[in-house]
Amino acid sequence: MPIAKTAGKAIGKQALRSGLGFAGDVLEGVNVKEAAINNAKTGAARLVKKGKKALKRKRQKGGGIGKAAKRINTTRKVGKAKQKRKPRRKNKDVLGEYLA
């Protein structure tokens, strides 16, 4: 949404500039059709140039921390002995007697 908002602002400002240029040309005596075409062309060219500059500024340049590569264990362990579990301790109370 922010991109559309800034684009809309830029288009509106350029339309206003082109309209003022068109009115000035007509007041100077330039043909209405020629004034409209010339101001539309220059306005569109300015918008394209401004858009290209904005895209260059916002392009990502990398250099950040990348995702770690997944490591696969290629060595296979064959015949690994299971460890024996230690027997659980019996619970004793304060006097040293076993609780049930």
C-alpha positions as CSV (number, residue, x, y, z in Angstrom):
1,M,0.0,0.0,0.0
2,P,2.8,2.5,0.7
3,I,4.1,2.1,-2.9
4,A,0.7,2.9,-4.3
5,K,0.3,5.9,-2.1
6,T,3.7,7.4,-3.1
7,A,3.0,6.6,-6.8
8,G,-0.3,8.3,-6.5
9,K,1.2,11.4,-5.0
10,A,3.9,11.6,-7.7
11,I,1.3,11.2,-10.5
12,G,-0.9,13.8,-9.0
13,K,1.9,16.3,-8.6
14,Q,3.1,15.7,-12.2
15,A,-0.5,16.1,-13.5
16,L,-0.7,19.4,-11.8
17,R,2.7,20.5,-13.3
18,S,1.6,19.4,-16.7
19,G,-1.7,21.2,-16.4
20,L,0.0,24.4,-15.4
21,G,2.4,24.1,-18.3
22,F,-0.5,23.4,-20.7
23,A,-2.4,26.5,-19.5
24,G,0.7,28.6,-19.8
25,D,1.3,27.4,-23.3
26,V,-2.3,28.1,-24.4
27,L,-2.1,31.6,-22.9
28,E,1.1,32.2,-24.9
29,G,-0.8,31.3,-28.1
30,V,0.5,27.7,-28.7
31,N,-2.0,25.4,-30.5
32,V,-4.2,23.6,-27.8
33,K,-3.6,20.1,-29.3
34,E,0.2,20.6,-29.5
35,A,0.4,22.1,-26.0
36,A,-1.5,19.1,-24.6
37,I,0.7,16.5,-26.5
38,N,3.9,18.2,-25.5
39,N,3.1,18.6,-21.8
40,A,1.8,15.0,-21.6
41,K,5.0,13.6,-23.2
42,T,7.3,15.6,-20.9
43,G,5.2,14.7,-17.9
44,A,5.2,11.0,-18.7
45,A,9.0,11.1,-19.3
46,R,9.5,12.8,-16.0
47,L,7.4,10.1,-14.2
48,V,9.3,7.3,-15.8
49,K,12.6,8.8,-14.9
50,K,11.5,9.4,-11.3
51,G,10.2,5.8,-11.1
52,K,13.4,4.3,-12.3
53,K,15.4,6.3,-9.7
54,A,13.1,5.2,-6.9
55,L,13.4,1.5,-8.0
56,K,17.2,1.8,-8.0
57,R,17.2,3.2,-4.5
58,K,14.9,0.6,-3.1
59,R,16.6,-2.4,-4.7
60,Q,18.0,-4.9,-2.2
61,K,21.7,-5.0,-2.2
62,G,22.3,-8.2,-0.2
63,G,25.1,-8.5,2.3
64,G,22.9,-9.8,5.1
65,I,23.2,-13.0,7.0
66,G,22.0,-15.8,4.7
67,K,20.2,-19.0,5.7
68,A,22.5,-21.7,7.0
69,A,23.1,-24.6,4.7
70,K,21.6,-27.9,5.7
71,R,24.2,-30.4,6.8
72,I,23.7,-34.0,6.1
73,N,25.6,-36.6,8.1
74,T,27.2,-38.9,5.6
75,T,28.8,-41.3,8.0
76,R,26.5,-44.1,9.2
77,K,27.1,-45.6,12.6
78,V,26.7,-49.3,12.6
79,G,26.2,-51.4,15.7
80,K,26.2,-48.6,18.2
81,A,25.8,-50.1,21.7
82,K,22.9,-48.9,23.7
83,Q,23.7,-47.3,27.0
84,K,22.3,-48.9,30.1
85,R,20.0,-46.8,32.2
86,K,20.9,-46.2,35.8
87,P,18.4,-47.6,38.3
88,R,16.0,-45.0,39.8
89,R,16.8,-43.9,43.3
90,K,14.3,-44.8,46.0
91,N,12.8,-41.9,47.8
92,K,13.8,-41.6,51.4
93,D,12.2,-39.4,54.0
94,V,14.1,-37.3,56.5
95,L,14.7,-40.2,58.9
96,G,16.1,-42.4,56.2
97,E,13.1,-44.7,55.8
98,Y,11.9,-45.6,52.4
99,L,8.6,-44.2,51.2
100,A,6.2,-46.4,49.4
